[in-house]
Amino acid sequence: METRLGPVGEDVEMRWSRDTRHVAYAIVRDGRHYLVLDGTPGAAFDEIQRYSIRISPDGSRAACVGRRGKEWYFAVDDRVHGPFDAISSEELVFGESGNHFAFVGSRGGCEHAVIDGSVGPGYASVTNIVLSPDGKRYAYLARTPREDWSAEKSVFGDERTGAFRTSVVVDGRVLPEVDALFMGGGLTPWPEFSQDGRRWALIASCGEKQYVLVDGRADPAFDRIRSYSLTFSPDGRHYAYVAQHGESAMVVTDGVASSPHTDIFELTWSPATGELAYVARDDDGWRVVVAGRAGPRFDHCWGLTFSPCGRRLAYAAAAGERECAVVDGIQGPWFEYVGDLAQHPHLVFTFSHDGSHLAYCATQGEQSCMVLDGTPGPWYFSVDRTVTFSPDDKHVAYVAAKELFAERIVRDGREGPAFRGIQESTLRFSPDGKSVACMAAVDNRPVVVIDDWTGPRGDMRWAGEPVFISNDVVEYLAVSQDSLYRVRCERKGIDGK
C-alpha cells in the first residue's frame, strides 16, 4: 500500500532521519521555496540556502536557512527566527530529541549564537557551536578584538599575537581567555560534552605546549594533544586522551598519564564497566592495554570492540602475514585477512545485543566467509562485514555473493535470492526474528526484499531503509516520479498466512 505524502522536485537535497522513517527537503511552488518534512510544507522563502537543510536525529523536526528579500532567517518547521544579515550553514545544530537547536547569525558586523531562538551577545566571530546530547547545554568559541593589538608585534600564524582573542562560552558564561586554542592541522577543536551533558572538555594551548580544559580546569601541559582523541566514558565520570611528550605517547586518564609508548591508538571505553582499552605500539610490537594491563604482543592490532554489556572485548591481530581475532584474550583461527581492510579497517566485529555471540568476516585467498562464535561459515566470492542479529539474538543475517553482481542475504546459513546489489546497511529483522528485510537493486532501481519475496519493481528514484513497525508490517519512504510516498508491506499478504 502506498500513501502519497507530498511533491518532490527533480534536483533535491534530501536529509534522512537516523531511522530513515522521516525525510526533510525543499520544494519550489509558485515561485516560493518551502521547507518540507515528510511531504508537509512548512516555512516559505524567496530562497532556501543550499546545504542548509537539517533534520533532527529522531526525525520530528526539520530546519533550514531561508531568505526573504535581503534578510536571512532560520526556520524550524513552520516557525521562523530572524532576521539576520547572514546565517552560517555550517553552524546549524539539533539536539538528539529535536527539542533544542542552535545556529549562528550575523547582525551589524557581529556574530551571535542563537540557542532555541534566544539571541546571545555579539562577537567578531562565533564558531564550533555544540549542544550536549540532551540538548540542554551548549558551548561555542567566540573571538573578540584585542584592544592592545599591534601589527608590529604580530607574528603570522601565532594566535597569541593576533588581532583577536578566543574565548570558550559555556551555557552563556564566558570563561577566562584561553591563550590560544589548539589549531592542529589548521582545525580548531570542538568542545566535547559527556553523554550525560554534565561535563565538557576542550583542547587548548599555552605557549608552545598544549593541554585539555575539563569543566574549565586545566590538565597538565604536554608537547601535543592528539586531535580527536579526547573522549568521555559512557557515564561521564572519566575522560581520556592521547598526549605526546617528546618522542613518546601516553594516555592521560582523569589528568593522570600512563606509562609511555611509541604510539597509541583507538581509545575505547567499556559501555558498562568504564574500563578503558587502547592499542599501544612499542619497539618490540603492538599490544592491547585494558585497564592498564597489557595483552600479548603482535605485529599489529586494531578494531577494538566491546560487547554491549561491556564485559567482552574483541580485536584483530596480525603476526607475519596472518591475521586472527582475539576474543576475551583467546586467539581464534588464523586467516589471510580479518575484517574489511579496504572499506572499514577499524569496524571489524559485531556482537549480538546480549554479547553472547560475535561475528566477523575473514578472507583466505580469493574467498571470504563469516565467522560466527569462532566457527567459519560457507566460503563466498565476497562477504560484507555488516551482520545483523535478531532482537532475541537467536538468528543472524549478512550479505554474501558467489559471483560479481549476485548478492544475496544469508540467514542462519540459508541463502536467499540473488540481486545485482543489496544495501547491506538496511538489513533489518522483525521484532519476533522470523523475517528479515532490506533494500536491493533490480534494474538499477531500489526494491524492498522481505525474506524470499521481492517488492514491486516500480520507478522509485530513492528509498529509505525498510523498518518493521510490527512483526508483520514493514514501512519505508520512497520517491517515485515527482512525489514522496510512504510504502507499507504486510507479511501476511506475502506468505498468505
TAPE-V308493 format. One record per pair of residues at least 4 apart in sequence whose C-alpha atoms are under 7 Angstrom apart, sorted by the first residue. I is the first residue (numbers start at 1). J is the second residue. Records with the same first field share a line. If there is no record, write none. Layout:
# TAPE-V308493
I->J + J
This chain:
# TAPE-V308493
1->487 + 488 + 489
2->485 + 486 + 487 + 488
3->485 + 486 + 487
4->483 + 484 + 485 + 486
5->38 + 39 + 484 + 485 + 486
6->39 + 40 + 483 + 484
7->39 + 482 + 483 + 484
8->27 + 482 + 483 + 484
9->27 + 482
12->25 + 26
13->25
14->23 + 24 + 25
15->23 + 24 + 25 + 53 + 54 + 55
16->20 + 22 + 23 + 24 + 55
17->21 + 22 + 23 + 55 + 56 + 57 + 58 + 59
18->57 + 58
20->464 + 465
21->476 + 477
22->38 + 59
23->37 + 38
24->36 + 37 + 38 + 55 + 62
25->35 + 36 + 37 + 53
26->33 + 34 + 35 + 36
27->33 + 34 + 35
28->32 + 33 + 34
29->33
32->44 + 45 + 46
33->44 + 45 + 46 + 47 + 48
34->41 + 42 + 43 + 44 + 45
35->41 + 42 + 43 + 44
36->40 + 41 + 42
37->41 + 62
39->484
42->77 + 78
43->75 + 77 + 78 + 79
45->66 + 67 + 68
46->67 + 68 + 69
47->66 + 67
48->65 + 66 + 67
49->65 + 66
51->89
52->64 + 65 + 89
53->63 + 64
54->62 + 63 + 64
55->59 + 61 + 62 + 63
56->60 + 61 + 62 + 94 + 96 + 97 + 98
57->96 + 97 + 98
58->96 + 97 + 98
60->98
61->76 + 77 + 98
62->76 + 77
63->75 + 76 + 77
64->74 + 75 + 76
65->72 + 73 + 74 + 75 + 87
66->72 + 73 + 74
67->71 + 72 + 73
68->72
71->83 + 84 + 85
72->82 + 83 + 84 + 85 + 86 + 87
73->80 + 81 + 82 + 83 + 84
74->80 + 81 + 82
75->79 + 80 + 81
76->80
81->117
84->105 + 106 + 107
85->106 + 107
86->105 + 106
87->104 + 105 + 106
88->104 + 105
91->103 + 104 + 129
92->102 + 103
93->101 + 102 + 103 + 130
94->98 + 100 + 101 + 102
95->99 + 100 + 101 + 131 + 133 + 134 + 135
96->133 + 134 + 135
100->116 + 135
101->115 + 116
102->114 + 115 + 116
103->113 + 114 + 115
104->111 + 112 + 113 + 114 + 126
105->111 + 112 + 113
106->110 + 111 + 112
107->111
110->122 + 123 + 124 + 125
111->122 + 123 + 124 + 125 + 126
112->119 + 120 + 121 + 122 + 123 + 126
113->119 + 120 + 126
114->118 + 119 + 120
115->119
123->142 + 143 + 144
124->143 + 144
125->142 + 143
126->140 + 141 + 142 + 143
127->140 + 141 + 142
128->140 + 141 + 190
129->139 + 140 + 141
130->138 + 139 + 140 + 191
131->135 + 137 + 138 + 139
132->136 + 137 + 138 + 193 + 197
133->195 + 196 + 197
134->197
137->171 + 197
138->170 + 171
139->169 + 170 + 171 + 191
140->168 + 169 + 170 + 191
141->166 + 167 + 168 + 169
142->166 + 167 + 168 + 169
143->164 + 165 + 166 + 167
144->164 + 165 + 166
145->163 + 164 + 165
146->163 + 164 + 165
149->163
150->154
153->161
154->161 + 162
155->161
158->162
159->180
160->179 + 180
166->177 + 178 + 180
167->174 + 175 + 176 + 177 + 178
168->174 + 175
169->173 + 174 + 175
170->174
179->205 + 206
180->204 + 205 + 206
181->188 + 203 + 204 + 205
182->188 + 189 + 203 + 204 + 205
183->187 + 188
189->202 + 203
190->202
191->200 + 201 + 202
192->200 + 201 + 202
193->197 + 199 + 200 + 201
194->198 + 199 + 200 + 232 + 236
195->234 + 235 + 236
196->235 + 236
199->215 + 236
200->214 + 215
201->212 + 213 + 214 + 215
202->212 + 213 + 214
203->211 + 212 + 213
204->210 + 211 + 212 + 213
205->209 + 210 + 211
206->210
209->221 + 222 + 223 + 224
210->221 + 222 + 223 + 224 + 225
211->218 + 219 + 220 + 221 + 222 + 225
212->218 + 219
213->217 + 218 + 219
214->218
219->255
222->243 + 244 + 245
223->244 + 245 + 246
224->243 + 244 + 245
225->242 + 243 + 244
226->242 + 243
229->241 + 242
230->240 + 241
231->239 + 240 + 241
232->236 + 238 + 239 + 240
233->237 + 238 + 239 + 269 + 274
234->271
238->254
239->253 + 254
240->251 + 252 + 253 + 254
241->251 + 252 + 253
242->249 + 250 + 251 + 252
243->249 + 250 + 251 + 252
244->248 + 249 + 250
245->249
247->262
248->260 + 261 + 262 + 263
249->260 + 261 + 262 + 263 + 264
250->257 + 258 + 259 + 260 + 261 + 264
251->257 + 258
252->256 + 257 + 258
253->257
261->280 + 281 + 282
262->281 + 282
263->280 + 281 + 282
264->278 + 279 + 280 + 281
265->278 + 279 + 280
266->278 + 279 + 304
267->276 + 277 + 278
268->276 + 277 + 278 + 304
269->274 + 275 + 276 + 277
270->274 + 275 + 276 + 306 + 310
271->308 + 309 + 310
272->309 + 310
273->310
275->290 + 291
276->290 + 291
277->288 + 289 + 290 + 291
278->288 + 289 + 290
279->287 + 288 + 289 + 301
280->286 + 287 + 288 + 289
281->285 + 286 + 287
282->286
285->297 + 298 + 299
286->297 + 298 + 299 + 300 + 301
287->294 + 295 + 296 + 297 + 298 + 301
288->294 + 295
289->293 + 294 + 295
290->294
298->317 + 318 + 319
299->318 + 319 + 320
300->317 + 318
301->315 + 316 + 317 + 318
302->315 + 316 + 317 + 346
303->315 + 316 + 346 + 347 + 348
304->314 + 315
305->313 + 314 + 315 + 349
306->310 + 312 + 313 + 314
307->311 + 312 + 313 + 351 + 355
308->353 + 354 + 355
309->354 + 355
312->328
313->327 + 328
314->325 + 326 + 327 + 328
315->325 + 326 + 327
316->323 + 324 + 325 + 326 + 338
317->323 + 324 + 325 + 326
318->322 + 323 + 324
319->323
321->336
322->334 + 335 + 336 + 337
323->334 + 335 + 336 + 337 + 338
324->331 + 332 + 333 + 334 + 335 + 338
325->331 + 332
326->330 + 331 + 332
327->331
332->374
335->362 + 363 + 364
336->363 + 364 + 365
337->362 + 363 + 364
338->361 + 362 + 363
339->345 + 348 + 360 + 361 + 362 + 385
340->344 + 345 + 348 + 385
341->345
348->360 + 385
349->358 + 359 + 360
350->358 + 359 + 360 + 387
351->355 + 357 + 358 + 359
352->356 + 357 + 358 + 389 + 393
353->393
357->373
358->372 + 373
359->370 + 371 + 372 + 373
360->370 + 371 + 372 + 385
361->368 + 369 + 370 + 371 + 383 + 385
362->368 + 369 + 370 + 371
363->367 + 368 + 369
364->368
366->381
367->379 + 380 + 381 + 382
368->379 + 380 + 381 + 382 + 383
369->376 + 377 + 378 + 379 + 380 + 383
370->376 + 377 + 383
371->375 + 376 + 377
372->376
380->400 + 401 + 402
381->401 + 402 + 403
382->400 + 401 + 402
383->399 + 400 + 401
384->399 + 400
386->398 + 424 + 425
387->397 + 398
388->396 + 397 + 398 + 427
389->393 + 395 + 396 + 397
390->394 + 395 + 396 + 429 + 433
391->431 + 433
392->433
395->412 + 433
396->411 + 412
397->409 + 410 + 411 + 412
398->409 + 410 + 411
399->407 + 408 + 409 + 410 + 424
400->407 + 408 + 409 + 410
401->406 + 407 + 408
402->406
405->419 + 420 + 421
406->418 + 419 + 420 + 421
407->418 + 419 + 420 + 421 + 422
408->415 + 416 + 417 + 418 + 419
409->415 + 416
410->414 + 415 + 416
411->415
416->452
417->452
419->440 + 441 + 442
420->441 + 442
421->440 + 441
422->439 + 440 + 441
423->438 + 439 + 440
426->438 + 439 + 465 + 466
427->436 + 437 + 438
428->436 + 437 + 438
429->433 + 435 + 436 + 437
430->434 + 435 + 436 + 468 + 471
431->470 + 471
432->471
435->450 + 451
436->450 + 451
437->449 + 450 + 451 + 466
438->448 + 449 + 450 + 466
439->446 + 447 + 448 + 449 + 465
440->446 + 447 + 448 + 449
441->445 + 446 + 447
442->446 + 447
445->459 + 460 + 461
446->460 + 462 + 463
447->454 + 455 + 456 + 457
448->454 + 455
449->453 + 454 + 455
450->454
459->480 + 481
460->478 + 479 + 480
461->479 + 480
462->478 + 479
463->477 + 478 + 479
464->476 + 477 + 478
465->476
466->474 + 475 + 476
467->474 + 475 + 476
468->473 + 474 + 475
469->473 + 474 + 475
472->490 + 491 + 492
473->488 + 489 + 490 + 491
474->488 + 489 + 490
475->486 + 487 + 488 + 489
476->486 + 487 + 488
477->485 + 486 + 487
478->484 + 485 + 486
479->483 + 484 + 485
480->484
490->494
491->495
492->496 + 497
